[in-house]
Amino acid sequence: MSIVVRKLVAKELYVNRWFMLASAVAAVLSIGAASFGGSAYNIAAITWLTTVVAWGVMLAIYGISNERKENTLQFVLSMPLSPAEYVRAKVFGLLLTYSLPWLAASGSALALVLLSPLVPDGLLPYVVLLCVFLFANFTVVICGAVHARSDAMVAGVIILTNMMVSLFMFAVGARPGIKDHMYGPTPVWNDTFFNLLSLELIVSVIAVALPLATAARRRDFI
C-alpha cells in the first residue's frame, strides 16, 4: 500500500472522527439503558440498531455519493494515484471508519448478554450473527455505492439493504437451530449458527473484493 493510499485512508478517519465517536457513544449508551430491562430494553435495542445502521448509511452518502456529486474528487487528479488505488483507499478507509464504532457497538451488545441477569445467555449466538450481519450489510452498501453512477441507484441500494436488516432478524430468529435455544441459560453453537456465520463472512469478502477487482478496469475515479 503506497503512502498516498495510506494518507487517504487516514483522511477518512480524520474527517469522520467526531461522527465515529458519537456513533460509538450512542451505541454503548443504548446498551447501558437496555440493562434496566422492561420498556427501556426495547427502546434501547431499537436505538442501538438504528445507530449502527444509520452510521453505515451516512458513510455511504457522505463518503462516496456526495464526493462524486460535489466534484470534490478533482484534487485526486493531481496525485500520483491510479483509479484502482483510489477506490482501494476509499473502500479500506470507509471500512475502517465503520469498523471502530461497530466494534464498540458489538462489544457492548455481547457484554450485555453475558453480564446482565435480565438477558438469557442463549441469545449470544443470535447477537453475534446480528452484529456480523450488520457489518456484512455495510460492505454491500459500500460495494453498491462505489458501483452506482446516480443518486437514485445509491438510494436504491440503501433502501434494499435496510429492508434486509428486518428480514434477517425475523428469518434468523425463526430458524429452529437458533429459535429453540435463544432463551436458554447457555449459548448453543450448532451447525445452523456456523452455516449462517460462514455465509455472512462470504458475503462480506465478496462485497469488499468486487470493487477492488472492477476498479482496476476503470479509467476514471468513483
Beta strands, then each sheet from edge to edge (+ up, - down):
end
